[in-house]
Amino acid sequence: MTYASTQNTGLPRLFGEDFREHPEAAYAQLRAAGPVAWAEVAAGVHALVVTSHAVARELLADPDYTRDPAAWDALVRGTVPADLAYMYTGGLQHTDGAEHARLREAVDDCLDSIDLHAVRHTVRGLARHLVGAFGERGHADLMAEYADPVALRTLTALLGFPPHAADRLGLPAWSLAAASPNAAEASAELFEALRELVAAKRAAPGSDVTSWLLAHPALLGDAEAARQLASIVVLGAVPTAAWIGSTLHILLTDPAYAGELVGGAVTIRQAMNTTLSLRCPVANASVHYARGPKILHGVHVPAGTPVFVSHAATGTDPARPGRHAPQDRSHLAWSADTHRCPAQGLATTIAETAIETAVDALWDLATPITAIAGRPGPFLQCPAHVGVLFAPENHR
């Protein structure tokens, strides 16, 4: 199958209202076409998508592909719509080789310097404050009023943003991740805020990730530092919020699961792992571009064509080994190999603490108010709302 022959053949769409409400239908259509198949990721923009867990592992380790979007032929031609700005905003995830190794060392060293015990304390304080703000009402949207702000405010505090400035980054970060029509403007707004932060920390360093990054022996320039910080915000706060919201949704809508949690048969950490397998927050990402023409499991991959790993589809791949085991960790929610997520421990600490705090404070939650569709766009899998009712007098 060639790229040219697929452009008007009813390809599955990884965007739009149908995909937002029923993503599994698109993944089923892709699986039916094979482990690697063509899809439309934005109007008129076609890409290959890997839905097989085994093939994704192979692709993630293949040096014949690059992660640098400068190899994307449509981007070079200037025909990529602005709503896909998420795919070419730069940062660690868009580099390879020696450049990736240099930046990865700097980011790893800075993230390793974070005191996770202090993070847990910060998250608990933020979470209790947020619950207190809606606890007397008897209803809440645990996505917009809880998961989003607790993840964003924790990450931005770690970067060195003052509390009053943190929410400035939320809307542009979500607009980028949701492939909104204003994604390019959102990207510019996000980078402007981060450049201001970098300039402030150059002048007056503190005990925060931005200051550590600027002082690292890798000698990042201001623009380089801003790009890495943008990756931490967009690939850190946004998927972590989705992880929190989706796990709370599982606990609220599956009475058997909630009963097992009460009885001690499962833990919150196991519920979180179930989310990573069945509702992976990073849905379609880890974009690769063939350095030259390739064949990937019988499919011709033209040079410069985006090849996505569908982390959402590989998580539910019927052939994924051990996927039904309670302690299974074979999912690719954190990607793999040299591009494995550098913030796994940090994201897990934030999400686990936020979920524990919500469960402890609002255990007598009722069924969600409405059925939940996802937020828009091909990149993330996140509930648009997690609306709940609870007894105000039982709020702790």
C-alpha positions in Angstrom: 0.0 0.0 0.0 1.4 3.4 -0.9 0.6 6.8 0.5 -0.9 8.1 -2.7 -3.4 5.2 -2.9 -4.9 5.8 0.5 -5.9 9.4 0.4 -9.6 9.0 -0.7 -10.5 5.5 0.6 -12.4 6.2 3.8 -9.5 6.1 6.2 -10.2 6.1 9.9 -10.0 9.6 11.4 -8.2 10.2 14.6 -9.9 13.5 15.1 -13.4 14.9 15.0 -16.6 14.3 17.0 -16.9 10.5 16.2 -13.3 9.9 17.3 -13.8 11.9 20.4 -16.8 9.9 21.5 -15.8 6.5 20.1 -12.1 6.2 19.7 -12.1 2.4 19.8 -14.1 2.2 16.6 -11.2 3.9 14.8 -8.6 1.6 16.4 -10.7 -1.4 15.4 -10.7 -0.2 11.8 -7.0 0.3 11.9 -6.4 -3.2 13.4 -8.5 -4.7 10.7 -6.2 -3.2 8.1 -3.1 -4.7 9.8 -0.6 -3.9 12.5 0.5 -0.8 10.5 -2.2 1.2 8.7 -3.0 4.6 7.2 -5.2 7.1 9.1 -6.1 10.7 8.8 -4.8 12.7 11.8 -6.2 16.1 10.7 -8.1 17.2 7.7 -6.1 16.2 4.7 -3.1 15.0 6.8 -2.3 11.3 6.5 0.0 9.2 8.6 0.7 5.6 9.4 -0.4 4.3 12.8 1.0 1.3 14.6 -1.6 -0.6 16.7 0.3 -3.8 17.4 2.3 -3.9 20.6 5.0 -6.1 19.1 5.5 -3.8 16.0 5.5 -0.7 18.2 8.3 -2.2 20.3 10.2 -2.9 17.1 9.6 0.7 15.7 10.7 2.4 19.0 14.1 0.7 18.8 14.7 1.1 15.0 17.6 3.5 14.2 16.4 3.9 10.6 13.7 6.3 11.8 14.2 9.8 13.3 12.1 11.7 15.8 13.0 15.0 14.3 10.0 16.6 12.6 12.4 18.5 10.2 12.3 15.2 8.3 8.5 15.5 7.7 8.0 16.3 4.1 4.7 18.1 4.6 6.2 20.3 7.2 9.0 21.2 4.9 6.5 22.1 2.2 4.5 24.2 4.7 1.3 22.2 4.3 0.8 21.1 7.9 -2.2 22.8 9.5 -1.6 24.9 12.6 -3.7 22.6 14.8 -0.9 20.0 14.7 1.7 22.3 16.2 2.1 19.8 19.0 4.0 17.6 16.6 6.8 20.2 15.8 7.2 22.5 18.8 10.7 21.0 19.6 12.0 19.6 22.8 13.6 16.3 24.0 11.0 14.1 22.2 11.9 15.6 18.8 15.7 14.9 18.9 17.9 11.9 18.2 21.5 10.8 18.6 24.1 13.0 20.4 21.7 15.9 20.7 19.1 13.8 22.4 21.7 12.3 24.7 22.9 15.7 25.8 19.4 17.1 26.4 18.2 13.8 28.0 21.1 13.9 30.5 20.2 17.4 31.5 16.5 16.7 31.9 17.2 13.4 33.8 19.6 15.1 36.2 17.1 17.9 37.0 14.1 15.6 37.4 16.2 13.3 39.6 16.9 16.2 41.9 13.3 16.6 42.8 12.3 15.5 46.3 9.3 13.2 45.7 8.4 13.3 49.4 8.1 17.0 49.2 6.1 16.6 46.0 3.6 14.3 47.7 3.2 16.9 50.5 2.6 19.7 47.9 0.0 17.6 46.0 -1.9 16.8 49.2 -2.0 20.4 50.1 -3.2 21.5 46.7 -5.7 18.6 46.5 -7.3 19.3 49.9 -7.6 23.0 48.9 -9.3 22.1 45.7 -11.7 19.6 47.4 -12.5 22.3 50.0 -13.5 24.7 47.2 -16.3 22.4 46.0 -16.8 20.1 49.0 -19.8 22.0 50.4 -21.6 22.1 47.0 -22.3 18.4 46.7 -21.2 18.2 43.1 -18.1 18.8 41.0 -16.3 18.2 37.7 -13.3 16.3 38.9 -11.5 16.9 35.6 -11.7 20.7 35.4 -11.9 21.4 39.1 -9.5 18.9 40.4 -7.3 16.8 38.0 -6.3 19.7 35.7 -5.3 22.2 38.4 -3.6 19.8 40.7 -1.3 18.4 38.0 -0.6 21.8 36.4 0.0 23.7 39.7 2.3 21.0 41.0 4.4 20.9 37.8 4.6 24.7 37.4 5.6 25.1 41.1 8.5 22.6 40.5 9.6 24.7 37.5 9.7 27.8 39.6 6.5 29.6 38.6 4.9 31.6 41.3 1.4 30.3 42.3 -0.5 33.2 40.7 1.2 32.6 37.3 0.7 28.9 37.1 -2.8 28.9 35.5 -1.5 31.0 32.7 0.0 27.9 31.1 -3.1 25.7 31.4 -5.1 26.8 28.5 -2.3 27.0 25.9 -0.9 23.6 27.1 -4.3 21.9 26.6 -4.9 23.7 23.3 -1.7 22.3 22.0 -2.4 18.8 23.2 -6.0 18.9 21.9 -5.0 20.0 18.4 -7.2 23.1 18.7 -7.5 25.5 15.7 -5.5 28.0 17.8 -2.7 25.5 18.6 0.0 27.7 16.9 -1.0 30.7 18.9 -1.2 28.6 22.1 2.4 27.4 21.4 3.6 31.0 21.0 1.8 32.0 24.3 3.3 29.0 26.1 6.8 29.7 24.9 6.5 33.4 25.8 5.7 32.5 29.4 8.5 30.0 29.6 11.0 32.5 28.1 10.1 35.0 30.7 10.6 32.3 33.4 14.0 31.4 31.9 15.1 35.1 31.9 14.0 35.5 35.5 15.9 32.4 36.7 19.0 33.5 34.8 18.9 36.7 36.8 17.9 35.1 40.1 18.3 31.3 40.3 16.3 29.3 42.8 15.8 25.8 44.0 13.7 24.7 41.0 13.9 22.7 37.8 14.4 25.8 35.6 17.4 27.0 37.6 18.9 23.5 37.7 18.5 23.2 33.9 20.2 26.5 33.3 23.1 25.6 35.5 23.6 22.1 34.1 26.9 21.3 32.4 25.1 20.6 29.2 25.0 24.4 28.8 21.5 24.8 27.4 20.7 28.2 25.7 17.6 30.1 26.7 15.6 28.9 23.8 16.7 25.3 24.3 15.8 25.5 28.0 12.3 26.9 27.2 11.7 24.0 24.8 12.5 21.4 27.4 10.3 23.2 29.9 7.5 23.2 27.4 7.8 19.5 27.0 7.6 19.0 30.8 4.4 21.1 30.9 2.7 19.6 27.9 3.9 16.0 28.2 3.9 16.2 32.0 0.9 18.1 33.4 -1.5 17.3 30.6 -1.2 13.5 30.5 -0.9 13.3 34.3 -4.2 15.2 34.7 -5.8 12.8 32.2 -4.4 9.8 34.2 -5.9 11.2 37.4 -9.3 11.9 35.8 -9.6 8.6 34.0 -8.6 6.6 37.1 -11.1 8.4 39.2 -13.7 7.7 36.5 -12.9 4.0 36.6 -13.3 3.9 40.4 -16.6 5.8 40.2 -18.3 3.9 37.3 -17.2 0.4 38.1 -18.9 -0.7 41.4 -17.1 -4.0 41.4 -13.8 -2.3 41.1 -14.6 0.1 43.9 -15.7 -2.8 46.0 -12.4 -4.6 45.4 -10.6 -1.4 46.4 -12.5 -1.2 49.7 -11.9 -4.9 50.3 -8.2 -4.6 49.7 -8.2 -7.0 46.6 -6.8 -4.2 44.5 -4.9 -1.0 45.2 -5.0 2.5 43.8 -1.7 1.8 42.1 -3.3 -1.2 40.3 -6.3 1.0 39.3 -3.8 3.5 37.9 -2.0 0.8 35.9 -5.4 -0.4 34.5 -5.8 3.2 33.2 -2.4 3.1 31.5 -3.4 -0.1 29.7 -7.1 0.6 28.9 -7.2 4.4 28.6 -3.7 5.4 28.0 -3.5 9.2 28.5 -1.0 9.6 25.6 -3.1 8.1 22.9 -1.2 8.5 19.6 2.3 9.9 19.8 6.0 8.8 19.6 6.0 10.0 16.0 8.8 8.6 13.8 9.9 9.6 10.3 11.7 7.1 8.0 15.1 8.4 7.0 14.6 6.7 3.6 11.9 4.5 2.1 11.1 1.6 4.4 8.9 -1.5 4.6 7.2 -1.9 8.0 5.4 -5.2 8.3 4.4 -5.2 4.6 3.5 -1.5 4.4 5.6 0.9 2.4 6.7 3.8 4.5 7.7 6.7 2.3 10.6 8.8 3.6 9.4 11.8 5.6 6.0 10.3 6.4 4.8 10.4 10.1 4.5 7.0 11.7 2.6 7.2 15.0 2.7 4.7 17.8 -0.9 4.4 19.1 -0.2 3.9 22.8 -4.0 3.6 23.3 -4.4 0.9 20.7 -1.3 -1.1 21.7 -2.5 -1.1 25.3 -5.7 -2.9 24.2 -4.0 -5.0 21.6 -5.5 -8.5 22.1 -2.0 -10.0 21.3 -0.2 -8.0 24.0 1.4 -10.5 26.3 0.2 -10.6 29.9 -2.3 -7.7 29.4 -4.9 -9.4 31.7 -2.4 -10.0 34.6 -3.0 -7.8 37.7 0.6 -6.7 37.9 1.2 -6.4 34.1 3.5 -3.6 33.1 3.9 -4.4 29.4 1.9 -1.5 28.2 3.8 1.3 26.3 2.2 4.2 28.2 5.7 5.4 29.0 7.1 4.7 25.5 10.3 2.6 25.5 14.0 2.6 24.8 15.9 5.9 24.5 12.7 7.9 24.4 11.2 6.4 27.5 9.4 9.1 29.5 11.9 10.7 31.9 9.3 11.7 34.4 7.7 8.4 35.2 8.4 8.6 39.0 7.3 12.2 39.2 4.0 11.7 37.3 3.2 8.6 39.3 3.8 10.4 42.6 1.5 13.3 41.6 -1.2 11.1 40.2 -1.2 8.6 43.1 -1.3 11.3 45.7 -4.1 13.2 44.0 -6.2 10.0 43.5 -5.7 8.9 47.1 -6.7 12.3 48.4 -9.8 12.4 46.4 -10.9 8.9 47.3 -10.2 9.6 51.0 -12.1 13.0 51.0 -15.0 12.0 48.7 -15.5 8.3 49.2 -19.3 8.5 49.2 -19.4 9.6 45.5 -22.4 8.7 43.4 -22.5 7.6 39.8 -21.2 10.4 37.4 -23.8 12.9 36.3 -23.3 12.2 32.6 -21.6 9.7 30.3 -18.2 10.9 29.4 -16.7 11.6 26.0 -13.1 12.4 25.5 -11.4 15.7 24.9 -10.7 16.4 21.2 -7.6 15.6 19.1 -5.5 12.6 18.2 -2.8 12.9 20.8 -4.4 12.4 24.2 -7.1 10.2 25.7 -8.7 12.2 28.5 -12.3 12.5 29.8 -13.8 15.9 28.9 -15.6 15.9 32.3 -15.9 13.7 35.3 -19.0 15.1 36.8 -20.0 13.6 40.2 -22.6 14.0 43.0 -21.8 13.4 46.6 -23.2 14.1 50.0 -21.8 17.4 51.3 -22.1 16.3 54.9 -19.8 13.3 54.2 -17.1 15.6 52.8 -14.0 15.2 55.0 
